[in-house]
Amino acid sequence: MLGNLARLLYRYRLYFALYMSIVMHTFLAIYTFNSSDSMYFTYYCGPPWIYEQEEEGYSEVSLEFGKPGEDGDIFKEKGEGEEGEKDGDGESGKTEGFTKGKYEGGAWDKLVKDLESTSELRKNFKNDFDHILPNSGVADSYMRRNREYEDIIVKEVFPTLYSIHDPFKVDLEQAEDNLAIHKERNRIIEEFRKGNEASPPITMKLSLDGDKPPKIPLQMPKPDRSQYLDTTIKQKKERQLDEFISRFAGYDPNKGDLSSFVRDLYYENLQRLAYTFSGDPSYFVIDYYQENLNKEDFLKQMMSLLSQNLGTKVGTEILFTLENIYEIQGRALNEYFKSLAILNAATDEQKKTIRFETIRRVVEKYKPILRDKKIRNAKDVELAYFNKRIQVIETLIENTPNGYRLNDAYFEKGRILWESGILRNEESLLNEAITTWSKIKVTKNEEGDFLASKAYDSISFSMKSGELRDFDGKISALSRERIDMAVRYRLTEVLEKKKMREDRLLWPKPKKEVGK
């Protein structure tokens, strides 16, 4: 029998050799196409939880080989791309291998021109530090950190502006397409700066027969989450988010610790504080733009994730973060309008600095967009972003499962109404805020955390007192002051802890600075 098998193998040896050659060359081609170290190529077709098309029964799968060191340890520090380091992102890079001709006249033509115009930005403009406040308390490591001037110009500081007047429901419907466009833009930017045009990973469609396996709950208590976040906080924010999504987004969105982890990731690592350390306000404008630039990737990725998880606890936590992003974007646009006066008053020497040139380019970029949106001043900004924030919170209230964090949602909606009522001096908005806060019902069995409980207790005291309204039925001046204080200083303790953590992990002071 063995003899017959040997004769058979010998007779068809050429066919077997051809078959093995095809198999080996196929795997070699796959490896070659997927050996790029780009963080965007990993998800070129999107992770399955984003791009699944259940009704068609197909899933995009990227064939990638594991690299040494990928042992699944969630606490392993990457040690690269740390904020404050000049790791090449945003700088000129090598553009020799980039073929710009294929983008001329197309959708990415302006992007390529912006990339070209910023490639020598650091050589043509100086980066100085003037009018430093002697007792600002800000670490020198923060003052002199690497700022991504090129990306502030090329990417989006105000990503929410383009659809600010659209219903939030429309934003959600377009989230998948917007993420695909966002990733393609980032791919072109990386391609330009690296000076090569690597091919995307080979992908194939696999038919999905039957039901999908159930997702398992993430078991990661607070101490473990804190350890992970402390370890990764120095990484670039885009890399942190990509890593988080690839490792954890596949867990159950309702059970376990994933929802709390989403909250912790944003508020502890991706949302940062900006500091004033100079008498020249242009430094603060740049730092505020820097922090808002870093909101773009989170906005695009999480809107897509929300479109898949609306009505889950993870979806609820994402909606809270999105509302916060719209609030911060509104503040950043106020800085934009302040920067107009800064530019007009700039001296010839200031115009030679990289920060003033960056501010000038941002103004020129968004001037026609703001004109098109009929946003001419801070008042228009407040109105537009007020409407969008209310829509986000109402989406949360309508979809949160089993009342999960519903009290916080009512508190936030009341806060938005109250702050706008104070700013506009509109009694109707203040009354609506009181009505919204009255819906909060704190019980021992409430679903989820009530993070605003302390602030609510202070507000509730004023609401229940006989001094809430004056003889005319309006909210009394004393009640206004009490409630306004509770709203304004609700985050004092949280922000102080946040500052201490960021100073310790991101902006440590040398011993000679500590005594200052």
C-alpha positions in Angstrom: 0.0 0.0 0.0 2.8 2.4 0.9 4.5 1.5 -2.4 1.4 2.5 -4.3 1.2 5.8 -2.4 4.8 6.5 -3.2 4.3 5.8 -6.9 1.2 8.0 -6.8 3.1 10.9 -5.2 6.0 10.4 -7.7 3.7 10.4 -10.7 1.9 13.6 -9.6 4.9 15.3 -8.0 4.8 18.3 -10.4 1.2 19.0 -9.5 2.0 18.8 -5.8 4.9 21.1 -6.3 2.8 23.6 -8.2 0.1 23.5 -5.5 2.6 24.1 -2.7 4.3 26.9 -4.6 0.9 28.7 -5.1 0.1 28.4 -1.3 3.5 29.6 -0.2 3.5 32.6 -2.6 0.0 33.5 -1.5 1.0 33.7 2.1 4.1 35.6 1.2 2.1 38.2 -0.7 -0.3 38.6 2.3 2.6 39.1 4.7 4.2 41.6 2.4 1.1 43.7 2.0 0.4 43.7 5.7 3.8 44.3 7.1 3.3 48.1 7.4 3.5 49.5 10.9 0.9 52.1 10.2 -1.8 52.3 12.9 -4.4 53.2 10.3 -3.8 50.2 8.0 -4.7 47.8 10.9 -8.3 49.0 10.5 -8.3 49.9 6.8 -11.6 48.1 6.3 -12.7 48.8 9.9 -12.9 46.3 12.8 -15.8 43.9 12.4 -17.9 45.6 15.1 -17.9 48.8 12.9 -18.3 47.5 9.4 -20.4 44.4 9.8 -23.4 44.2 7.4 -25.6 41.7 9.2 -28.3 41.9 6.6 -25.9 40.7 3.9 -24.4 38.0 6.0 -20.8 39.1 5.3 -17.9 40.4 7.4 -14.7 42.2 6.3 -11.7 40.3 7.7 -8.2 41.6 7.4 -5.6 38.9 7.2 -2.7 40.0 9.4 0.1 38.1 11.0 0.9 38.7 14.7 4.1 40.5 15.5 6.6 39.6 18.3 5.5 40.8 21.6 1.7 40.7 21.0 1.0 38.4 23.9 -2.3 39.9 24.9 -1.0 41.6 28.1 -3.2 44.6 28.6 -0.7 46.3 30.9 2.2 46.2 28.5 3.6 49.6 27.8 4.1 50.5 24.2 6.9 53.0 24.9 6.4 55.0 21.7 4.4 58.0 20.5 4.5 59.6 23.9 3.0 63.1 24.1 5.7 65.7 24.4 8.1 63.7 22.2 8.8 64.8 18.6 8.1 61.5 17.1 7.7 62.8 13.6 3.9 63.2 13.4 3.1 66.6 12.1 6.6 67.3 10.8 7.8 67.5 7.3 8.9 63.8 6.9 10.0 62.4 3.6 7.8 63.2 0.6 9.9 61.9 -2.3 7.8 58.8 -2.8 4.5 60.5 -2.6 2.6 60.9 -5.8 0.6 64.1 -5.5 -0.6 64.1 -9.1 -3.3 61.5 -8.5 -5.0 63.8 -6.0 -5.0 67.0 -8.1 -8.5 68.3 -8.8 -10.1 65.6 -6.6 -11.6 65.6 -3.1 -8.2 65.5 -1.4 -6.5 68.2 -3.5 -6.7 70.9 -0.8 -5.5 68.5 1.8 -2.3 67.7 -0.2 -1.7 71.4 -0.8 -2.1 72.1 2.9 0.4 69.3 3.6 2.9 70.8 1.2 2.5 74.3 2.7 3.1 73.1 6.2 6.0 70.8 5.5 8.5 73.6 6.1 6.5 75.4 8.8 9.0 74.8 11.6 11.9 76.0 9.5 10.2 79.1 8.3 8.7 80.3 11.6 10.3 80.5 15.0 9.1 78.9 18.1 9.7 81.2 21.1 8.4 81.5 24.7 7.8 85.1 25.7 6.1 86.8 28.6 6.2 83.7 30.8 4.4 84.3 34.1 6.9 83.8 36.9 4.4 82.2 39.4 2.0 80.4 37.0 2.6 77.1 38.7 2.8 75.4 35.3 5.6 72.9 34.8 8.3 73.7 32.3 7.7 70.3 30.7 4.1 71.5 29.8 5.2 74.9 28.5 7.8 73.4 26.2 5.9 70.2 25.1 5.6 69.3 21.5 2.7 71.1 19.9 1.3 69.7 16.6 1.1 73.0 14.7 1.0 71.2 11.3 -2.0 69.1 12.4 -3.8 72.0 13.8 -3.7 73.5 10.3 -4.2 70.3 8.2 -6.7 68.4 10.4 -9.8 69.6 12.1 -9.8 71.8 15.2 -13.6 72.2 14.9 -14.9 68.9 13.5 -18.4 69.5 14.9 -18.8 72.7 13.0 -19.6 71.2 9.6 -22.9 69.6 10.8 -23.7 71.8 13.8 -27.1 72.7 12.4 -28.0 69.2 11.3 -30.2 67.1 13.6 -28.1 64.7 15.8 -30.1 61.8 14.3 -28.6 62.7 10.9 -25.1 62.8 12.4 -25.6 59.3 13.8 -26.9 58.0 10.4 -23.8 59.3 8.7 -21.3 58.1 11.3 -20.1 55.1 9.4 -19.4 57.1 6.2 -17.8 60.0 8.2 -15.4 57.5 9.9 -14.4 56.0 6.6 -13.6 59.5 5.2 -11.7 60.4 8.4 -9.5 57.3 8.1 -8.8 57.8 4.4 -7.7 61.4 5.1 -5.4 60.2 7.9 -4.0 57.5 5.5 -3.1 60.2 3.0 -1.5 62.4 5.6 0.6 59.5 6.8 1.4 58.5 3.3 2.6 62.1 2.5 4.7 62.4 5.7 6.4 59.0 5.4 7.1 59.5 1.7 5.8 56.1 0.5 2.6 54.6 -0.7 2.1 51.3 1.0 -0.7 49.1 -0.1 -3.7 48.4 2.2 -4.0 45.0 3.8 -5.5 42.2 1.8 -9.1 41.6 2.8 -11.7 39.0 2.1 -15.4 38.5 2.8 -16.5 35.5 4.9 -20.0 34.4 5.0 -21.5 34.4 8.5 -23.9 31.5 8.9 -26.1 31.4 11.9 -26.3 33.6 15.0 -23.2 35.5 16.2 -21.7 34.2 19.4 -22.7 36.2 22.5 -20.3 38.8 23.7 -18.8 38.2 27.1 -18.7 40.8 29.9 -15.4 42.7 30.6 -14.2 42.0 34.1 -11.9 44.9 34.9 -12.4 46.6 38.3 -11.4 50.2 38.9 -7.9 49.5 40.2 -7.0 47.5 37.0 -8.6 50.2 34.8 -6.6 52.9 36.6 -3.4 50.9 36.2 -4.0 50.5 32.4 -4.8 54.2 31.9 -1.8 55.3 33.9 0.4 53.1 31.7 -1.0 54.3 28.4 -1.6 58.0 29.1 1.7 59.1 27.5 0.8 57.5 24.2 -0.6 59.7 21.5 -4.4 59.9 22.0 -5.2 58.4 18.6 -3.1 55.4 19.5 -4.7 55.0 22.9 -8.2 55.0 21.3 -7.2 52.6 18.5 -5.7 50.2 21.1 -8.8 50.5 23.3 -11.2 49.8 20.5 -9.2 46.8 19.2 -8.8 45.2 22.6 -12.1 46.0 24.4 -14.9 47.1 22.0 -15.9 43.4 21.4 -17.0 42.9 25.0 -20.7 43.0 26.1 -21.9 46.6 26.0 -24.4 46.2 28.9 -22.8 43.7 31.3 -19.4 44.0 33.0 -17.1 47.0 33.2 -16.9 48.2 29.6 -19.3 51.1 30.0 -17.3 52.4 33.0 -14.1 51.9 31.1 -15.3 54.0 28.2 -16.1 56.8 30.7 -12.7 56.5 32.4 -10.8 56.5 29.1 -12.3 59.8 28.0 -12.3 61.8 31.2 -9.0 60.5 32.6 -6.8 60.1 29.6 -8.3 61.8 26.5 -9.7 64.9 28.0 -6.9 67.2 29.2 -6.5 70.4 31.0 -5.1 73.5 29.3 -3.1 76.1 31.3 -2.3 79.8 31.1 1.5 80.3 31.6 2.1 83.5 29.6 0.8 87.1 29.5 0.6 86.5 25.7 -2.9 84.9 25.1 -1.8 83.3 21.9 -0.2 80.5 23.8 -3.5 79.5 25.5 -5.3 79.7 22.1 -2.8 77.2 20.6 -3.1 74.9 23.6 -6.9 75.0 23.4 -6.7 74.2 19.7 -4.3 71.3 20.5 -6.8 69.8 22.9 -9.7 70.2 20.5 -7.6 68.7 17.6 -7.4 65.6 19.7 -11.2 65.5 20.0 -11.6 64.8 16.3 -10.5 61.2 16.3 -12.6 60.4 19.4 -15.6 62.0 17.9 -15.4 60.1 14.6 -14.6 56.7 16.2 -17.2 57.0 19.0 -20.0 58.2 16.7 -19.5 55.1 14.7 -19.4 52.9 17.8 -22.5 54.7 19.1 -24.4 53.9 15.9 -23.8 50.2 16.7 -24.5 50.5 20.4 -27.4 53.0 20.9 -29.6 51.8 23.7 -26.8 50.1 25.6 -24.8 51.2 28.7 -21.8 51.8 26.5 -23.9 53.9 24.2 -25.1 56.0 27.2 -21.5 56.6 28.3 -20.5 57.6 24.7 -23.4 60.1 24.6 -22.1 61.7 27.8 -18.7 62.2 26.3 -20.1 63.5 23.0 -22.1 66.2 24.9 -18.9 67.2 26.6 -17.1 67.4 23.3 -19.7 69.8 21.9 -19.4 71.9 25.1 -15.6 72.1 24.7 -15.9 72.8 21.0 -18.2 75.8 21.8 -15.6 77.2 24.1 -12.9 76.6 21.5 -14.9 78.7 19.0 -15.1 81.5 21.5 -11.3 81.3 21.6 -11.4 81.5 17.8 -13.3 84.8 17.9 -10.9 86.2 20.6 -8.0 85.3 18.3 -9.2 87.7 15.7 -8.3 90.6 18.0 -5.0 88.9 18.8 -4.1 88.7 15.2 -5.1 92.3 14.5 -2.9 93.5 17.3 0.1 91.3 16.4 3.5 92.9 16.0 5.8 92.1 13.0 7.9 90.0 15.3 4.9 88.0 16.6 3.8 87.3 13.0 7.1 85.5 12.5 6.3 83.0 15.2 4.9 79.6 14.5 1.9 80.0 16.9 0.7 83.3 15.2 1.1 81.7 11.8 -0.9 78.7 13.0 -3.7 80.9 14.4 -3.8 82.9 11.2 -4.1 79.7 9.1 -6.9 78.4 11.3 -8.8 81.7 11.0 -8.5 81.6 7.2 -9.6 78.0 7.1 -12.8 78.4 9.1 -13.8 81.9 8.1 -15.9 80.8 5.1 -17.3 77.8 7.0 -18.5 80.0 9.8 -19.9 82.5 7.3 -21.8 79.7 5.6 -23.2 78.5 9.0 -24.2 82.1 9.9 -22.0 81.9 13.1 -20.6 85.4 13.4 -19.9 85.8 17.1 -19.9 84.1 20.5 -23.7 84.6 20.8 -24.3 82.6 17.6 -21.8 79.9 18.9 -23.7 79.5 22.2 -27.1 79.2 20.4 -25.9 76.6 17.9 -24.0 74.4 20.4 -26.8 74.7 23.0 -29.3 73.2 20.5 -26.9 70.3 19.6 -26.1 69.5 23.3 -29.7 69.4 24.2 -30.3 67.0 21.3 -27.5 64.7 22.4 -28.8 64.6 26.0 -32.4 64.0 24.9 -31.1 61.1 22.7 -29.5 59.7 25.8 -32.6 60.1 27.9 -34.7 58.4 25.3 -32.4 55.4 24.8 -30.5 54.7 28.0 -31.4 51.1 29.1 -33.4 50.6 32.3 -32.8 54.2 33.5 -29.0 53.7 33.5 -27.5 57.0 34.7 -30.8 58.7 34.0 -30.3 61.1 37.0 -27.0 62.3 35.6 -28.7 62.9 32.2 -31.5 65.0 33.8 -28.8 66.9 35.8 -26.8 67.7 32.7 -29.8 68.8 30.7 -30.8 71.1 33.6 -27.3 72.4 33.7 -27.2 73.2 30.0 -30.6 75.0 30.3 -29.5 76.9 33.5 -26.2 78.1 32.1 -27.8 79.3 28.9 -30.6 81.0 30.9 -28.0 82.9 33.0 -26.0 83.9 29.9 -29.0 85.1 28.0 -30.9 86.3 31.1 -34.0 84.2 30.0 -36.2 83.3 32.9 -38.0 80.6 30.8 -34.8 78.6 30.4 -34.1 78.8 34.2 -37.6 77.5 34.9 -37.1 74.7 32.4 -33.9 73.8 34.2 -35.8 73.6 37.6 -38.5 71.5 36.0 -35.8 69.1 34.5 -34.0 68.8 37.9 -37.3 68.0 39.5 -37.4 64.7 37.5 -34.4 63.4 39.4 -35.4 60.7 41.8 -32.6 59.4 44.0 -33.3 55.9 45.3 -31.2 53.1 46.8 -31.9 51.0 43.7 -31.0 53.6 41.0 -29.4 52.1 37.9 -25.8 53.3 37.5 -23.7 55.9 39.2 -25.1 59.4 40.0 -21.9 61.4 39.6 -23.6 64.8 40.1 -25.2 63.8 43.4 -23.3 66.3 45.5 -24.1 69.2 43.2 -27.7 68.1 43.0 -28.0 68.0 46.8 -27.0 71.7 46.9 -29.4 72.6 44.1 -32.2 70.5 45.6 -31.9 72.4 48.9 -32.6 75.7 47.1 -35.4 74.2 45.0 -37.2 73.0 48.2 -36.7 76.1 50.2 -39.4 78.7 50.5 -37.0 81.3 49.0 -36.9 79.8 45.5 -39.2 82.4 44.1 -39.9 86.0 44.9 -43.2 87.7 45.2 -43.5 88.0 41.4 -43.1 84.3 40.9 -39.6 84.6 39.4 -36.6 82.8 40.7 -35.2 85.0 43.5 -31.7 86.5 43.3 -30.6 84.5 46.4 -31.7 81.2 44.8 -30.1 82.2 41.5 -26.8 82.8 43.3 -27.0 79.5 45.3 -27.8 77.4 42.3 -25.3 79.1 40.1 -22.5 78.5 42.6 -23.5 74.8 42.8 -23.4 74.5 39.0 -20.2 76.5 38.6 -18.1 74.7 41.2 -19.5 71.2 40.9 -16.2 69.9 39.3 -13.7 71.7 41.6 -12.7 68.6 43.5 -12.6 66.4 40.3 -10.5 68.9 38.4 -8.0 69.3 41.2 -7.5 65.5 41.3 -7.2 65.5 37.5 -4.5 68.2 37.6 -2.5 66.4 40.2 -2.6 63.2 38.2 -1.6 64.9 34.9 1.2 66.8 36.7 2.5 63.5 38.1 2.3 61.4 34.9 2.6 64.0 32.1 4.2 67.1 33.3 6.5 66.3 36.2 8.6 69.1 37.6 12.3 68.8 38.2 13.4 69.2 41.8 14.5 72.8 41.2 11.0 73.6 40.0 9.1 72.0 42.9 9.9 74.8 45.3 8.7 77.5 43.0 
